[in-house]
Amino acid sequence: MARLDDDILATLRRKFISDVAARLEAMDDALGRLSSPAPGSEDSLDFLKFESHKLHGSGASFRYAEISRVAGEMEDYLEGSGSDVAVLGPLMGALRASVPGDDDPKA
């Protein structure tokens, strides 16, 4: 039974990581919209808050501590009414760097 649970968790972890790439791309797009403020930038901030919150929780659930930590930092910044692209850009870079690749043994 434990082996089956391990296999299921490994499958779910791989699916999570493959989904993160699309989420990060969408978050990058939202960040780009914030770079040149226009109508709808509030929506971009809300989207970034929502996605960072989801990654914070799901990263922890799937045992990706670094994804969870960085997403939590971004979430805290955004929840504190932060919206400076000069802060969010490096956070996005750190979030991207926290995602293991296919050849990473942590994946």
C-alpha positions in Angstrom: 0.0 0.0 0.0 2.8 2.4 0.9 4.4 1.8 -2.5 1.2 2.6 -4.3 0.8 5.8 -2.3 4.4 6.8 -3.2 3.7 6.2 -6.9 0.5 8.3 -6.7 2.4 11.1 -5.0 5.2 10.9 -7.5 2.7 11.2 -10.4 0.9 14.1 -8.7 4.2 15.9 -8.1 5.3 15.5 -11.8 1.9 16.9 -12.8 2.2 19.8 -10.4 5.6 20.7 -11.8 4.4 20.5 -15.4 1.5 22.8 -14.5 3.8 25.3 -12.8 5.4 26.2 -16.1 2.1 27.5 -17.6 1.2 29.3 -14.3 4.6 31.1 -14.3 4.1 32.1 -17.9 0.7 33.6 -17.1 2.2 35.3 -14.0 5.0 36.8 -16.3 2.3 38.1 -18.6 0.5 39.7 -15.6 3.7 41.2 -14.4 4.3 42.6 -17.9 1.0 44.4 -17.8 2.0 46.0 -14.5 5.1 47.3 -16.1 3.1 49.6 -18.3 0.2 50.6 -16.1 -3.1 50.7 -18.0 -6.7 50.0 -17.3 -6.9 46.5 -15.8 -3.7 46.6 -13.8 -5.7 45.9 -10.7 -6.7 42.6 -12.4 -3.1 41.7 -12.9 -2.3 42.3 -9.2 -5.3 40.2 -8.2 -4.1 37.5 -10.5 -0.6 37.5 -9.1 -2.0 37.4 -5.5 -4.2 34.5 -6.4 -1.5 32.5 -8.2 1.2 33.1 -5.6 -1.3 32.0 -2.9 -2.0 28.8 -4.8 1.7 28.1 -5.4 2.5 28.8 -1.8 0.0 26.2 -0.6 0.4 23.6 -3.3 4.2 23.8 -3.2 4.0 22.9 0.4 1.5 20.1 -0.2 3.7 18.5 -2.8 6.8 18.9 -0.7 8.4 21.7 -2.8 9.6 23.8 0.1 11.4 26.4 -2.0 8.5 26.9 -4.4 6.3 27.4 -1.3 8.7 29.7 0.4 9.3 32.0 -2.6 5.6 32.1 -3.5 4.8 32.9 0.1 7.2 35.9 0.0 5.4 37.1 -3.1 2.0 36.6 -1.6 3.0 38.5 1.5 4.4 41.3 -0.5 1.3 41.6 -2.7 -1.1 41.2 0.3 0.8 44.1 1.9 -0.3 46.3 -1.1 3.0 45.9 -2.8 3.0 46.4 -6.5 6.5 47.5 -7.5 7.7 45.7 -10.5 11.3 46.2 -9.3 10.4 43.9 -6.4 8.1 41.5 -8.2 10.5 40.9 -11.0 13.2 39.4 -8.8 10.6 37.4 -6.9 9.4 35.9 -10.2 13.0 35.1 -11.1 13.5 33.3 -7.7 10.2 31.5 -8.1 11.2 30.3 -11.6 14.6 29.2 -10.2 12.9 27.2 -7.5 11.1 24.9 -9.9 13.1 21.7 -10.5 13.8 20.6 -14.1 13.3 17.1 -15.5 16.9 16.2 -14.7 16.6 17.4 -11.1 16.5 14.5 -8.6 14.1 16.6 -6.4 11.5 16.5 -9.1 
